Amino acid sequence: MANLKVNIGNLQLQNPVMTASGTFGYGTEFSDFIDLNRLGGIIVKGTTRHAREGNPYPRMAETPSGMLNAVGLQNKGVEYFIKYIYPEISEKINTNIIVNVSGSTVEDYTETAAMINELDKIPAIELNISCPNVKQGGMAFGVTAKGAEAVVSSVRKAYGKTLIVKLSPNVTDITEIARAAEAAGADSVSLINTLLGMAIDADKRTPILSTVTGGMSGPAVKPIALRMVWQTARAVKIPVIGLGGITNWRDAVEFLLAGATAIQVGTANFIDPAVTEKIIDGLDEYLEKYKFQSVQDIIGGLQV
């Protein structure tokens, strides 16, 4: 077997395959389908300072080669996570568990991160800066360099472990946001989060989602995600984690060639719960086929 190990800051992954937040629950839900301990990391669903009910139904819709979601970060809050979920998953899962942190204010993010910092078996967090900043009229933190820098800088002071920042694609220049996150202390950036989209019921002449618009994911977004990963990997010195439409090992290889150090699998988990293990096996076979000793040999290896 080839060496599949990669590093994200001080965090070592046994292989570059992780799961994307919001598509894999807390990991244990998939234990009947795959060996969770084979994964490089599991990013659990979004966690906020206080409990959130999420958006009204309907909040998911199928689209050609993808899906829309407007779940609205439904979760029971960080205190519930620490008391009830963390003890279970930290006992049952023996790979990197990463918590996706969301919030509506800088203070929300910072307080949540500080609380998770105390959990021994959580080596990293992923900041979702695509959330609306309630103090700035609902504009997402991640759509301006200033907004991204403010939240990352504050969290960096409160959080001492590996800090990954998840970037929104709904911007003019994603490299500007990535550089701001890097300057504020991020150890890595992950991209892309979902693209803003909508679906309409032609018979009813109404939006399908209760929120009208939602986040689009799935194979249809892959070309955009690849382009943004390639641009970002050349713009920052910190590791880039690629995601967006990855459904098989070949997709994963493409992201690695574009400059991603690791990848996340999201929507594909709903179609094939065992897809992550298949990607790990396929990646290993690809490296052996072309006689690469290590996955490091192909990262950023795109010949332009």
Contacts in CASP RR format, 6 or more apart in sequence:
PFRMAT RR
TARGET T0000
AUTHOR 0000-0000-0000
METHOD contacts of the structure
MODEL  1
MANLKVNIGNLQLQNPVMTASGTFGYGTEFSDFIDLNRLGGIIVKGTTRH
AREGNPYPRMAETPSGMLNAVGLQNKGVEYFIKYIYPEISEKINTNIIVN
VSGSTVEDYTETAAMINELDKIPAIELNISCPNVKQGGMAFGVTAKGAEA
VVSSVRKAYGKTLIVKLSPNVTDITEIARAAEAAGADSVSLINTLLGMAI
DADKRTPILSTVTGGMSGPAVKPIALRMVWQTARAVKIPVIGLGGITNWR
DAVEFLLAGATAIQVGTANFIDPAVTEKIIDGLDEYLEKYKFQSVQDIIG
GLQV
1 284 0 8 1.000
1 288 0 8 1.000
2 284 0 8 1.000
2 287 0 8 1.000
2 288 0 8 1.000
2 292 0 8 1.000
2 293 0 8 1.000
2 294 0 8 1.000
2 295 0 8 1.000
3 293 0 8 1.000
3 294 0 8 1.000
3 295 0 8 1.000
3 296 0 8 1.000
4 14 0 8 1.000
4 15 0 8 1.000
4 16 0 8 1.000
4 280 0 8 1.000
4 283 0 8 1.000
4 284 0 8 1.000
4 287 0 8 1.000
4 294 0 8 1.000
4 295 0 8 1.000
5 12 0 8 1.000
5 13 0 8 1.000
5 14 0 8 1.000
5 15 0 8 1.000
5 294 0 8 1.000
5 295 0 8 1.000
6 12 0 8 1.000
6 13 0 8 1.000
6 15 0 8 1.000
6 16 0 8 1.000
6 239 0 8 1.000
6 261 0 8 1.000
6 262 0 8 1.000
6 295 0 8 1.000
6 296 0 8 1.000
6 299 0 8 1.000
7 13 0 8 1.000
7 239 0 8 1.000
7 261 0 8 1.000
8 124 0 8 1.000
8 162 0 8 1.000
8 164 0 8 1.000
8 187 0 8 1.000
8 188 0 8 1.000
8 239 0 8 1.000
8 241 0 8 1.000
8 261 0 8 1.000
8 262 0 8 1.000
9 162 0 8 1.000
9 187 0 8 1.000
9 188 0 8 1.000
9 238 0 8 1.000
9 239 0 8 1.000
10 161 0 8 1.000
10 162 0 8 1.000
10 187 0 8 1.000
11 96 0 8 1.000
11 123 0 8 1.000
11 124 0 8 1.000
11 161 0 8 1.000
11 162 0 8 1.000
11 187 0 8 1.000
13 40 0 8 1.000
13 41 0 8 1.000
13 96 0 8 1.000
13 262 0 8 1.000
14 38 0 8 1.000
14 40 0 8 1.000
14 95 0 8 1.000
15 38 0 8 1.000
15 39 0 8 1.000
15 40 0 8 1.000
15 280 0 8 1.000
15 283 0 8 1.000
15 295 0 8 1.000
16 40 0 8 1.000
16 252 0 8 1.000
16 256 0 8 1.000
16 260 0 8 1.000
16 261 0 8 1.000
16 262 0 8 1.000
16 263 0 8 1.000
16 283 0 8 1.000
16 295 0 8 1.000
17 39 0 8 1.000
17 40 0 8 1.000
17 41 0 8 1.000
17 252 0 8 1.000
17 262 0 8 1.000
17 263 0 8 1.000
17 265 0 8 1.000
17 276 0 8 1.000
17 279 0 8 1.000
17 280 0 8 1.000
17 283 0 8 1.000
18 39 0 8 1.000
18 40 0 8 1.000
18 41 0 8 1.000
18 42 0 8 1.000
18 43 0 8 1.000
18 96 0 8 1.000
18 98 0 8 1.000
18 241 0 8 1.000
18 262 0 8 1.000
18 263 0 8 1.000
18 264 0 8 1.000
18 265 0 8 1.000
19 27 0 8 1.000
19 39 0 8 1.000
19 41 0 8 1.000
19 42 0 8 1.000
19 43 0 8 1.000
19 264 0 8 1.000
19 265 0 8 1.000
19 266 0 8 1.000
19 269 0 8 1.000
19 276 0 8 1.000
20 43 0 8 1.000
20 243 0 8 1.000
20 244 0 8 1.000
20 264 0 8 1.000
20 265 0 8 1.000
20 266 0 8 1.000
20 269 0 8 1.000
21 43 0 8 1.000
21 44 0 8 1.000
21 45 0 8 1.000
21 46 0 8 1.000
21 100 0 8 1.000
21 126 0 8 1.000
21 128 0 8 1.000
21 166 0 8 1.000
22 44 0 8 1.000
22 45 0 8 1.000
22 46 0 8 1.000
22 71 0 8 1.000
22 100 0 8 1.000
22 266 0 8 1.000
23 265 0 8 1.000
23 266 0 8 1.000
23 267 0 8 1.000
23 269 0 8 1.000
23 270 0 8 1.000
24 30 0 8 1.000
24 42 0 8 1.000
24 43 0 8 1.000
24 44 0 8 1.000
24 45 0 8 1.000
24 266 0 8 1.000
24 269 0 8 1.000
25 44 0 8 1.000
25 45 0 8 1.000
26 44 0 8 1.000
26 45 0 8 1.000
26 85 0 8 1.000
26 88 0 8 1.000
26 89 0 8 1.000
27 36 0 8 1.000
27 42 0 8 1.000
27 44 0 8 1.000
27 89 0 8 1.000
27 93 0 8 1.000
28 36 0 8 1.000
28 88 0 8 1.000
28 89 0 8 1.000
28 92 0 8 1.000
28 93 0 8 1.000
30 36 0 8 1.000
30 269 0 8 1.000
30 273 0 8 1.000
31 92 0 8 1.000
33 273 0 8 1.000
33 274 0 8 1.000
34 273 0 8 1.000
34 274 0 8 1.000
34 276 0 8 1.000
34 277 0 8 1.000
35 277 0 8 1.000
36 42 0 8 1.000
36 92 0 8 1.000
36 93 0 8 1.000
36 94 0 8 1.000
36 95 0 8 1.000
37 93 0 8 1.000
37 94 0 8 1.000
37 95 0 8 1.000
38 95 0 8 1.000
38 276 0 8 1.000
38 277 0 8 1.000
38 280 0 8 1.000
39 95 0 8 1.000
39 276 0 8 1.000
39 280 0 8 1.000
40 95 0 8 1.000
40 96 0 8 1.000
40 262 0 8 1.000
41 95 0 8 1.000
41 96 0 8 1.000
41 97 0 8 1.000
41 98 0 8 1.000
42 93 0 8 1.000
42 95 0 8 1.000
42 96 0 8 1.000
42 97 0 8 1.000
42 98 0 8 1.000
43 98 0 8 1.000
43 99 0 8 1.000
43 100 0 8 1.000
43 126 0 8 1.000
43 264 0 8 1.000
44 85 0 8 1.000
44 89 0 8 1.000
44 97 0 8 1.000
44 98 0 8 1.000
44 99 0 8 1.000
44 100 0 8 1.000
45 75 0 8 1.000
45 100 0 8 1.000
46 73 0 8 1.000
46 75 0 8 1.000
46 99 0 8 1.000
46 100 0 8 1.000
46 101 0 8 1.000
46 102 0 8 1.000
46 128 0 8 1.000
47 75 0 8 1.000
47 77 0 8 1.000
47 78 0 8 1.000
47 81 0 8 1.000
47 99 0 8 1.000
47 100 0 8 1.000
47 101 0 8 1.000
47 102 0 8 1.000
47 112 0 8 1.000
47 116 0 8 1.000
48 73 0 8 1.000
48 75 0 8 1.000
48 77 0 8 1.000
48 78 0 8 1.000
48 101 0 8 1.000
48 102 0 8 1.000
48 103 0 8 1.000
48 104 0 8 1.000
48 108 0 8 1.000
48 112 0 8 1.000
49 77 0 8 1.000
49 78 0 8 1.000
49 103 0 8 1.000
49 108 0 8 1.000
49 111 0 8 1.000
49 112 0 8 1.000
50 77 0 8 1.000
50 108 0 8 1.000
51 75 0 8 1.000
51 76 0 8 1.000
51 77 0 8 1.000
51 80 0 8 1.000
52 72 0 8 1.000
52 73 0 8 1.000
52 74 0 8 1.000
52 75 0 8 1.000
52 77 0 8 1.000
53 74 0 8 1.000
54 71 0 8 1.000
54 72 0 8 1.000
54 73 0 8 1.000
54 74 0 8 1.000
55 70 0 8 1.000
55 71 0 8 1.000
55 72 0 8 1.000
55 210 0 8 1.000
55 211 0 8 1.000
56 210 0 8 1.000
56 211 0 8 1.000
57 210 0 8 1.000
58 208 0 8 1.000
58 209 0 8 1.000
58 210 0 8 1.000
59 69 0 8 1.000
59 70 0 8 1.000
59 71 0 8 1.000
59 72 0 8 1.000
59 209 0 8 1.000
59 210 0 8 1.000
59 211 0 8 1.000
60 67 0 8 1.000
60 68 0 8 1.000
60 69 0 8 1.000
60 70 0 8 1.000
60 71 0 8 1.000
60 209 0 8 1.000
61 67 0 8 1.000
61 68 0 8 1.000
61 199 0 8 1.000
61 208 0 8 1.000
61 209 0 8 1.000
62 68 0 8 1.000
63 199 0 8 1.000
63 216 0 8 1.000
63 220 0 8 1.000
64 220 0 8 1.000
65 218 0 8 1.000
65 219 0 8 1.000
65 220 0 8 1.000
66 216 0 8 1.000
66 217 0 8 1.000
66 218 0 8 1.000
66 219 0 8 1.000
66 220 0 8 1.000
66 221 0 8 1.000
66 267 0 8 1.000
67 216 0 8 1.000
67 217 0 8 1.000
67 218 0 8 1.000
67 267 0 8 1.000
67 270 0 8 1.000
68 197 0 8 1.000
68 198 0 8 1.000
68 199 0 8 1.000
68 208 0 8 1.000
68 209 0 8 1.000
68 214 0 8 1.000
68 215 0 8 1.000
68 216 0 8 1.000
69 194 0 8 1.000
69 214 0 8 1.000
69 215 0 8 1.000
69 217 0 8 1.000
70 209 0 8 1.000
70 210 0 8 1.000
70 211 0 8 1.000
70 213 0 8 1.000
70 214 0 8 1.000
70 215 0 8 1.000
73 102 0 8 1.000
73 103 0 8 1.000
73 131 0 8 1.000
75 81 0 8 1.000
78 112 0 8 1.000
78 115 0 8 1.000
78 116 0 8 1.000
79 115 0 8 1.000
81 99 0 8 1.000
82 115 0 8 1.000
82 116 0 8 1.000
82 119 0 8 1.000
86 119 0 8 1.000
86 121 0 8 1.000
86 122 0 8 1.000
89 97 0 8 1.000
90 97 0 8 1.000
90 119 0 8 1.000
90 120 0 8 1.000
90 121 0 8 1.000
90 122 0 8 1.000
96 123 0 8 1.000
96 124 0 8 1.000
97 121 0 8 1.000
97 122 0 8 1.000
97 123 0 8 1.000
98 122 0 8 1.000
98 123 0 8 1.000
98 124 0 8 1.000
98 125 0 8 1.000
98 126 0 8 1.000
98 164 0 8 1.000
99 116 0 8 1.000
99 122 0 8 1.000
99 124 0 8 1.000
99 125 0 8 1.000
99 126 0 8 1.000
100 125 0 8 1.000
100 126 0 8 1.000
100 127 0 8 1.000
100 128 0 8 1.000
100 166 0 8 1.000
101 109 0 8 1.000
101 112 0 8 1.000
101 113 0 8 1.000
101 116 0 8 1.000
101 125 0 8 1.000
101 126 0 8 1.000
101 127 0 8 1.000
101 128 0 8 1.000
101 155 0 8 1.000
102 109 0 8 1.000
102 128 0 8 1.000
102 131 0 8 1.000
103 109 0 8 1.000
103 112 0 8 1.000
103 128 0 8 1.000
103 131 0 8 1.000
104 131 0 8 1.000
104 132 0 8 1.000
104 133 0 8 1.000
104 134 0 8 1.000
105 133 0 8 1.000
105 134 0 8 1.000
105 135 0 8 1.000
106 150 0 8 1.000
106 151 0 8 1.000
106 154 0 8 1.000
109 127 0 8 1.000
109 151 0 8 1.000
109 154 0 8 1.000
109 155 0 8 1.000
110 154 0 8 1.000
110 155 0 8 1.000
110 157 0 8 1.000
110 158 0 8 1.000
111 158 0 8 1.000
113 125 0 8 1.000
113 127 0 8 1.000
113 155 0 8 1.000
113 158 0 8 1.000
113 159 0 8 1.000
114 158 0 8 1.000
114 159 0 8 1.000
116 122 0 8 1.000
116 125 0 8 1.000
116 159 0 8 1.000
117 158 0 8 1.000
117 159 0 8 1.000
117 160 0 8 1.000
117 161 0 8 1.000
122 161 0 8 1.000
123 161 0 8 1.000
123 162 0 8 1.000
124 161 0 8 1.000
124 162 0 8 1.000
124 163 0 8 1.000
124 164 0 8 1.000
124 187 0 8 1.000
125 155 0 8 1.000
125 159 0 8 1.000
125 161 0 8 1.000
125 162 0 8 1.000
125 163 0 8 1.000
125 164 0 8 1.000
126 164 0 8 1.000
126 165 0 8 1.000
126 166 0 8 1.000
126 190 0 8 1.000
127 151 0 8 1.000
127 152 0 8 1.000
127 155 0 8 1.000
127 163 0 8 1.000
127 164 0 8 1.000
127 165 0 8 1.000
127 166 0 8 1.000
127 186 0 8 1.000
128 166 0 8 1.000
128 193 0 8 1.000
129 140 0 8 1.000
129 141 0 8 1.000
129 142 0 8 1.000
129 147 0 8 1.000
129 148 0 8 1.000
129 151 0 8 1.000
129 152 0 8 1.000
129 165 0 8 1.000
129 166 0 8 1.000
129 167 0 8 1.000
129 168 0 8 1.000
129 181 0 8 1.000
130 140 0 8 1.000
130 141 0 8 1.000
130 142 0 8 1.000
130 166 0 8 1.000
130 167 0 8 1.000
130 168 0 8 1.000
130 170 0 8 1.000
130 193 0 8 1.000
130 194 0 8 1.000
131 140 0 8 1.000
131 141 0 8 1.000
132 138 0 8 1.000
132 139 0 8 1.000
132 140 0 8 1.000
133 139 0 8 1.000
133 140 0 8 1.000
133 141 0 8 1.000
133 147 0 8 1.000
136 147 0 8 1.000
140 168 0 8 1.000
140 170 0 8 1.000
141 147 0 8 1.000
141 148 0 8 1.000
141 150 0 8 1.000
141 151 0 8 1.000
142 148 0 8 1.000
142 151 0 8 1.000
142 167 0 8 1.000
142 168 0 8 1.000
142 171 0 8 1.000
142 177 0 8 1.000
143 168 0 8 1.000
143 170 0 8 1.000
143 171 0 8 1.000
143 177 0 8 1.000
144 177 0 8 1.000
145 176 0 8 1.000
145 177 0 8 1.000
145 179 0 8 1.000
145 180 0 8 1.000
146 180 0 8 1.000
147 180 0 8 1.000
148 165 0 8 1.000
148 167 0 8 1.000
148 177 0 8 1.000
148 180 0 8 1.000
148 181 0 8 1.000
148 184 0 8 1.000
149 180 0 8 1.000
149 181 0 8 1.000
149 183 0 8 1.000
149 184 0 8 1.000
150 184 0 8 1.000
152 163 0 8 1.000
152 165 0 8 1.000
152 180 0 8 1.000
152 181 0 8 1.000
152 184 0 8 1.000
152 185 0 8 1.000
152 186 0 8 1.000
153 184 0 8 1.000
153 185 0 8 1.000
155 163 0 8 1.000
156 163 0 8 1.000
156 184 0 8 1.000
156 185 0 8 1.000
156 186 0 8 1.000
162 187 0 8 1.000
162 188 0 8 1.000
163 185 0 8 1.000
163 186 0 8 1.000
163 187 0 8 1.000
163 188 0 8 1.000
164 186 0 8 1.000
164 187 0 8 1.000
164 188 0 8 1.000
164 189 0 8 1.000
164 190 0 8 1.000
164 241 0 8 1.000
165 181 0 8 1.000
165 186 0 8 1.000
165 188 0 8 1.000
165 189 0 8 1.000
165 190 0 8 1.000
166 189 0 8 1.000
166 190 0 8 1.000
166 191 0 8 1.000
166 193 0 8 1.000
167 174 0 8 1.000
167 177 0 8 1.000
167 178 0 8 1.000
167 181 0 8 1.000
167 189 0 8 1.000
167 190 0 8 1.000
167 191 0 8 1.000
167 192 0 8 1.000
167 193 0 8 1.000
167 228 0 8 1.000
167 232 0 8 1.000
168 174 0 8 1.000
168 177 0 8 1.000
168 192 0 8 1.000
168 193 0 8 1.000
169 191 0 8 1.000
169 192 0 8 1.000
169 193 0 8 1.000
169 194 0 8 1.000
169 195 0 8 1.000
169 221 0 8 1.000
169 224 0 8 1.000
169 225 0 8 1.000
169 228 0 8 1.000
170 195 0 8 1.000
170 196 0 8 1.000
171 177 0 8 1.000
174 191 0 8 1.000
174 192 0 8 1.000
174 228 0 8 1.000
174 231 0 8 1.000
174 232 0 8 1.000
175 231 0 8 1.000
175 232 0 8 1.000
175 235 0 8 1.000
175 236 0 8 1.000
178 189 0 8 1.000
178 191 0 8 1.000
178 232 0 8 1.000
178 235 0 8 1.000
178 236 0 8 1.000
178 240 0 8 1.000
179 235 0 8 1.000
179 236 0 8 1.000
181 189 0 8 1.000
182 189 0 8 1.000
182 236 0 8 1.000
182 237 0 8 1.000
182 238 0 8 1.000
186 238 0 8 1.000
187 238 0 8 1.000
187 239 0 8 1.000
188 238 0 8 1.000
188 239 0 8 1.000
188 240 0 8 1.000
188 241 0 8 1.000
188 261 0 8 1.000
189 232 0 8 1.000
189 236 0 8 1.000
189 238 0 8 1.000
189 240 0 8 1.000
189 241 0 8 1.000
190 240 0 8 1.000
190 241 0 8 1.000
190 242 0 8 1.000
190 243 0 8 1.000
190 264 0 8 1.000
191 225 0 8 1.000
191 228 0 8 1.000
191 229 0 8 1.000
191 232 0 8 1.000
191 240 0 8 1.000
191 241 0 8 1.000
191 242 0 8 1.000
191 243 0 8 1.000
192 221 0 8 1.000
192 224 0 8 1.000
192 225 0 8 1.000
192 228 0 8 1.000
192 229 0 8 1.000
192 242 0 8 1.000
192 243 0 8 1.000
192 244 0 8 1.000
194 214 0 8 1.000
194 215 0 8 1.000
194 216 0 8 1.000
194 217 0 8 1.000
194 221 0 8 1.000
195 215 0 8 1.000
195 216 0 8 1.000
195 217 0 8 1.000
195 221 0 8 1.000
195 224 0 8 1.000
196 213 0 8 1.000
196 214 0 8 1.000
196 215 0 8 1.000
196 216 0 8 1.000
197 213 0 8 1.000
197 214 0 8 1.000
197 215 0 8 1.000
197 216 0 8 1.000
198 207 0 8 1.000
198 208 0 8 1.000
198 209 0 8 1.000
198 212 0 8 1.000
198 213 0 8 1.000
198 214 0 8 1.000
199 207 0 8 1.000
199 208 0 8 1.000
199 209 0 8 1.000
200 206 0 8 1.000
200 207 0 8 1.000
200 208 0 8 1.000
201 207 0 8 1.000
201 208 0 8 1.000
207 213 0 8 1.000
217 244 0 8 1.000
217 245 0 8 1.000
217 266 0 8 1.000
217 267 0 8 1.000
218 244 0 8 1.000
218 245 0 8 1.000
218 247 0 8 1.000
218 266 0 8 1.000
218 267 0 8 1.000
218 268 0 8 1.000
219 245 0 8 1.000
219 247 0 8 1.000
219 267 0 8 1.000
220 245 0 8 1.000
221 244 0 8 1.000
221 245 0 8 1.000
222 244 0 8 1.000
222 245 0 8 1.000
222 246 0 8 1.000
222 251 0 8 1.000
225 242 0 8 1.000
225 243 0 8 1.000
225 244 0 8 1.000
225 245 0 8 1.000
225 255 0 8 1.000
226 254 0 8 1.000
226 255 0 8 1.000
226 258 0 8 1.000
229 240 0 8 1.000
229 242 0 8 1.000
229 255 0 8 1.000
229 258 0 8 1.000
229 259 0 8 1.000
229 260 0 8 1.000
230 258 0 8 1.000
230 259 0 8 1.000
230 302 0 8 1.000
232 240 0 8 1.000
233 240 0 8 1.000
233 258 0 8 1.000
233 259 0 8 1.000
233 260 0 8 1.000
233 300 0 8 1.000
239 261 0 8 1.000
239 262 0 8 1.000
240 259 0 8 1.000
240 260 0 8 1.000
240 261 0 8 1.000
241 260 0 8 1.000
241 261 0 8 1.000
241 262 0 8 1.000
241 263 0 8 1.000
241 264 0 8 1.000
242 255 0 8 1.000
242 260 0 8 1.000
242 262 0 8 1.000
242 263 0 8 1.000
242 264 0 8 1.000
243 255 0 8 1.000
243 263 0 8 1.000
243 264 0 8 1.000
243 265 0 8 1.000
243 266 0 8 1.000
244 264 0 8 1.000
244 266 0 8 1.000
244 267 0 8 1.000
245 251 0 8 1.000
245 266 0 8 1.000
245 267 0 8 1.000
245 268 0 8 1.000
246 252 0 8 1.000
246 255 0 8 1.000
246 263 0 8 1.000
246 264 0 8 1.000
246 265 0 8 1.000
246 266 0 8 1.000
246 268 0 8 1.000
246 279 0 8 1.000
247 265 0 8 1.000
247 267 0 8 1.000
247 268 0 8 1.000
247 271 0 8 1.000
247 275 0 8 1.000
248 268 0 8 1.000
248 275 0 8 1.000
248 278 0 8 1.000
248 279 0 8 1.000
249 278 0 8 1.000
249 279 0 8 1.000
249 281 0 8 1.000
249 282 0 8 1.000
249 283 0 8 1.000
249 285 0 8 1.000
249 286 0 8 1.000
250 286 0 8 1.000
252 263 0 8 1.000
252 265 0 8 1.000
252 279 0 8 1.000
252 283 0 8 1.000
253 283 0 8 1.000
253 286 0 8 1.000
253 298 0 8 1.000
255 263 0 8 1.000
256 263 0 8 1.000
256 295 0 8 1.000
256 298 0 8 1.000
256 299 0 8 1.000
256 300 0 8 1.000
257 298 0 8 1.000
257 299 0 8 1.000
257 300 0 8 1.000
257 301 0 8 1.000
257 302 0 8 1.000
258 300 0 8 1.000
258 302 0 8 1.000
259 299 0 8 1.000
259 300 0 8 1.000
259 301 0 8 1.000
259 302 0 8 1.000
260 299 0 8 1.000
260 300 0 8 1.000
261 299 0 8 1.000
263 279 0 8 1.000
265 275 0 8 1.000
265 276 0 8 1.000
265 279 0 8 1.000
268 275 0 8 1.000
269 275 0 8 1.000
269 276 0 8 1.000
272 278 0 8 1.000
283 295 0 8 1.000
287 293 0 8 1.000
287 294 0 8 1.000
287 295 0 8 1.000
287 297 0 8 1.000
287 298 0 8 1.000
292 298 0 8 1.000
END
